[in-house]
Amino acid sequence: MSERTRSRERPGDPAPAPTFDSADPGSTPGNATVASGPYAETLPVSGMSIESVRRRLGDRFDLAPDSQAFLDGEEASEDTVVRDGQLLLFARRSGEKGAAAGASEDAVTPRMVAEDRTLAIETPEGEHVIEPLAQALEDCAPRRQGTGSWILPEGVRSVVPFGRGVTLVHETPPHVRSLRWISAESKQRFGPEAEYREVRLSLPYVVLLAVFEEGARGDLVLSNDNEAFFRNAPLRSLQDELCYPSLLNCSKVGAGSTRPMAWVCTQYLGMRERHGLQPGQELAEALADCGGALRRALAALHQHLFDSGFNESSEHHELSSWFSETVKAGVDPRLASVESWQEATLADPAFACEVEWLPTGRTLEQTLERCASRHGGPARAPRDVADVLRRVQQARRRRSNEKRRGRSPRAKSQAAQAAQAAQEASVGAGEVS
């Protein structure tokens, strides 16, 4: 930051010569921000041409002769007149993309200048991002969704915030459960014509990651990004490893994909259930009880996972289900088919906690970070200038997209929100997908 000194005038001293030319002789020039590299000052240059500012301040700001002038982020010619409150940035265009061998880290690090109410960032490629400082600080601030006065649902082991939402880590202890499983005689392997039968299966610890995103009115809405995993012991740490769930409709994804690793299909979970609305309840009422709405939405997801019909939709629409992958891998002869699984359950209702389930190779923490990367990143402060730039650019793109869709950056119209909340209700005990 440049240091400003106050001149000491004594009575009788001659008035100092003016440092800046005024556009109008006898008038007082307004202030504008002048920035170059690490330097930034608010100076009375309003009404002056850029050429005049360059001539007056070249030495003071170490201006390169071939530097380009930008006014409020737009290229400007030398005869352009600076207006009150504008940001005048001098910068040199960068060369080719990428760093040459032996290039220093400084050569590829963005430059950031904050002055009064404006933030200016120069990227390594020579682009310039200029934002009001308050907006940039909001874009970069780690958003932490606290539990506040919520009464958390039973079984929630951890609440993990991310960019614009929160993930609830729910754990169901080992038990024998009746599931509606696709019948071997069913001609349709998924869809409304599929036929089901009831099976009783021994299950280990089931870890459900319920991902809630911030809605248009600040509420938390259950997303389509939820995952389920198996474990043979209760969660004790975020460093505990997870295993794939041997269940139909928990989908496998391809190598290198950023999608959920064990995605729970929620096609038939309606918007009222995702908002946690009670029968006949309006959205405005639910907003006053965020904790209650969140509990109801989690309960709807849990019920959808266990009580809806399990079919072969993942085998048709995705790569596969983790039940099919478990059978294919020959993990345990007791899991060679759902029939053998049911027989093993009759013989030993607790055997599921002895099975060596397919490992994900990831800890709970790594899985949560992977999830957060799909939703604006984890709730943490920016690491460096490059991280600030990334967050500001992401926020600008998000606001631009929201504007194109015809809604304000922070809220939809009440009519649009009401329409969203009034979408079809869940099919209830229908099929999973």
N, C-alpha and C positions, 0 to 999 in steps of 0.2 A: 504494500500500500504506500502511496506517496504521502509524504508528510507535508502539512501545510503550516506555514509560519505566519504569525500576525505581525504586520509592519508596525514599527514603533515611530509615531510621528510626534514631533515636538512643536510647540507653538512657534510660529514664525517660519517653519520649514516650508519650502516651496511645495506645491501640490505635485505629487508624482506624475510622470508622463503616463498616459493611458497605455495599457498593454494590448488591448484588443480594439480593433476598428469596429465602429457601430455602423449598421446599415444606414441609419439616419443620423447625420451629424446632430449632436445635442440630445439624442435619445439614449435611453439606458437599455443595453442589450439583455435579452433573457438568457436563461441557462439551458445548456444541453450537455449531455455526457459524451466525453471524448475518450476513446479507448484504443490501445494498441499493445498487443502482447500482454505483459504483466501490469501495464499502466492503465489507470482509469481515473478520471477526475470530472467533476461537474463544474463547467466553466461558462462564463458569459459570452458564448460564441453564437448565440441565436442572431440571425440576420446576416451573418458572414458567409461568404462562399467557401466551399471546401478547399479551393486553392489557397484562399487567404488563411484558413485555419492551418493548412499544411505548412505554409510559409512561416507563420508565427510560432507554431508548436513543433516543428520538425525536430529540432535538437532536444527539446524537453521530453518528447515521446519516442525518441530514437526511430523516427519514421524512415523506412527504406524508400528510396526514390521510386521504385517500381511497385510500391504497395497500392492496393486497390481500396477505395473508399466505399463504405456501406452505410446507408442511412436506414435505420430500423430494419436491418437485414437485407435490404435491396441494394444492388450496385448503383452507385451514383457518380455522375461526371463531376469534373473539377469546378464547373461553374454553377453547380447546384447550391442553393442557399439553405443553410441549416435553420430549422425552425425550433421554437421553444419546446423543450421537453424531449427532443429526439435523441437517439443514440447514434453517434458517429464513430464507426469502427474502421480502423486502418489495418489491413491484413494482406499478407502475401499469398498468392495462389501456390498450392503445393504441386509437386510433380506427379510422377506415376504412383499408382497405388502399391502398397506393400513396402516393406523395409529392405534396403540393400544390405548385403552382408556386412556385419560389423557396425550397423547403424545403432546409435544410442537409443535408449528407451525414450528420451525426451523427444526424439524425432517423430514418434508415433503417438505421443500422448496429447489428448485434447487440451486446449487452453481455456480457462474459465475466468471471467472477470465479473465481479458483482459490484455494482455502484448504485447507491441509493435504492431505487425501486426496480432496477433492471438487472437481469443476468444475461451475459453474452458468452457463448461457447463457440470456439473455433475448432472444428474437427481436423484430424490429420489430413483429410482430403481437401481441406480448404473451404468446406461448407460452414455456414454461420447459423447458429441457432440462437434466437433472441426471445426471451420470455420475461414477462413481469416477474419480479423476484418472488412475490407472494405465491404466484401460481407454481413456479419452479420448486419452491420449498414444499408445497403441498404434494406435488408429483413425486418428490424424492423421499418424503417422510415415511418411515416404516409404519404401516397401518397394522395396529394390533387390536384384534377383536377380543375384548375382555369378556369374561362371563358375567361380570357385574352382579346383579341380584338374581341371576338365573338359578333355578334348582336343576342341576344336571341330571339327565336320565340315568337310571341304575345301569351299571355296566360300562359307563364311559370312563376309560382309563386315562385319556389325555385329550386336551384341547389345544390344537396347534394352528395358530393364525398364519395366513399367507397374504399376498398382496391385497386382495379385496374380498376376503372371506375367511373361513375357518374350517378345519377338518376335525371331526370328532372321531376319536379312536375308540370303538366299542368292542368289548370282548364278551362272547357268550361261552360259559364253561362247558366242559364235556357233558354230553347227554345223549340219550336215544330219542330220535325224533321221527315222527311220521311225516313222510314227504309224498307229494303227488308226483309220480314218476311216469314218463312216457311208457305206454303199454307196448309189450313186444308185438302184440297183434294189431297195433294201430297202423293203418295204411298211410295216414298223414303223420309225418315225424315232427311237425310243428304247425302252428296256425290254428284257426278256430275249429277245424275238424279233427284235431288230434285227440286221441283217447288216452286216459291216464288210469293208473292203478295206485294203490297205496302201498308204500314200503316202509319198514322200520329199520333205520340205519343208525349205527353207533357213530357219533361225531366227536372229534377232538375239540380243542379250543378253536373258536371261529373268531377271527379278528376282522371287523368290518370298518372300512374307512368311509365315513359319510362326509362328502365334500359339499359345503354350503357356500354359495357365492352371494356377494352383496347385491341386493335387488335395487331397482330404480328408486325406491323410496327409503332406502337404508335398511330394509329388512333382510333377513338371511333366507335364501331359497335353495332347496336341495337341488344339486346339479345332476348332470348325466354322467359324472366322472367317478362313480363310486366303485370300490374294489373290496374283495373278500379274500381272506387267507386262512390257512390252517396253521396250528402250532400244537405241540405236545405238552407244553407247559404254559403257565400264565405269564403275561407280560410283566417284566420287572424293570426293564430299561428300554430306552429308545435304540439301544445297540442290539437288542434281541433280533434274531433272524426270523424271516417269514418263509412259509412254504405255500406252494400253490394249492388251491382247494380242489379236491376231487369231486366236483359238482358240474352237472350240466348247466349251461347258460352262464357260466363264468368263463369268459372268452380268453383264448390265447391270442397274442399279437405277434407280428413278425419281428425278427431281430432288427435292432436299430430304431424301432418305432418309439415314439414318445407317448403313445396312448397308455391307458391303465394296463398293467400287466395281467390282472385278473379281474377284468371288467364285469360288473354286474349289470346285465341288461335290464333297463327300467322303462321299456317302451310303453308299457301299459300303466305306468304310474302317472296319474293325472296332476295337473297344475295345482288343484286345491290341496292335494296331499303334499306336494312339494313345498307349498307355502305353510303347511301345518294348520290349515283351516278346519274348524269343527263344522259339522253339518249345519247349514243355514247361516254360518258366520261370514261377515263381510271382512274384506282385507283390512280396512281401517281399524276394526276391532282387534285383529290379530297383531297389528303393529304395536299396540299398547302392551302386549304380552309376548315379547320376543322369545323369552325362555320357554314359555308354554308351546308356542308355535314350533320351536326347534325340537322339543321333545316329541311332539306329535308327528313331525316330518320324519324324525329318526325311527319312530315306531312303525310308520308306514313303510319305510325302506326295509326294516328288519322283517316285517311281516311279508313283504313282497319277495324277499330273498327265500324265506323258508316255507311259506304257505302257498305260493303260486305254483302252477304246474311246471315241472322240469321237462324240457323237450330238447330236440336236436337242432334248434335254431342256430346255435354257434357253429355247428358242423356245416351248415348251409351258407350262412351269411358272413361268418368270420373264418379264421384259419381252423379253429377247432375249439372244443371245450376242454377244461382241465380234467374232467372225468375221463374223456376219451384218451387224453395224453397219459393219464395215470395208468389206465388199462394197457395202453400200447407199450409203456415203459416196463411193464411187469413188476411194478413196485412191490406187490405183495399178492400171493395167490388168493388171499381172502378178498381181494379187490378185482379179481379177474372179470367180474360182472356184477351188476347190481344184485342178482340173485345170490351169488356167493357172499357178497357183503352182508346181505340180510341174514343168511345162515350163520355167518361168523358173529353177527350181533346177538343172535339167539343163544349161541354158545358162550359168548363173553361180551356183555354189554359195554365193557370199558376197553375193548381191544384197540379202538381207534387211536388211543394215546401211545400205542406201541409201534405204530406204522411209521416207516421212514418215508414220509411224504416227499414229493418232488421239491427240492429247495429252489428258492428264487435267486439265491446268491446275493440278496440284499437285506440290510437291516431295516427295522421299522423307520429309523431316521432317514435312511437313504430313500426309502419309498415315499416318505412324506415330502422330502426335498424334490423328488421327481414329480410328484403331484403339484407342488407349489410352482415349479417351473412352467407348468401349463396355465397358471392362473396369476401371472404377474410377478412371480418370484416370492421368496420367503420374506417375512416381515422383519427386515433388518435395515440398519442405516446403510447408505451408499459406502462402498469401500474406497472409491477414488473418483477422479474427475470423469473417467470413462464410464463408470457406473452411473454417475449423475446424468451424463449425456444420454445414456441408454434409457434411463427412466423418463427423462423429459421427452425424448423422441417417442417412446411408447405412449405416453400420456397424450401427446399432440395427435398421434395417429388415432387413438381411441376417441378423442373429442371430435376429430374430423369425421370419423365413421358415424358417430352418434348424430352429428349435425346432418350428415347426408341422409340418415334414416329418419330425419325429421323430428328429433327429440333433443331436449337440452342436455348438456353434458352431465348433469347431476340427477335429472329426474325426467320421467315420461309424464305425459299429461295424465290427469286422473282418469280420463276416459280410456286411454290405452291400458293403464294399469288394471282398471276394472275388467276390461276385456280379457286380459291375460289371466286374471284370477278366476274368471268364469269359464275357462276352457273345460273340456270334458273331464269328469271325475274318473278316478281309477276304476278299472274293471273289477277291483276287489280280489277275489280268489280266482282270478283268471290265470292264463298262462304267463310265464315269465317273459317270453319274447315270441 
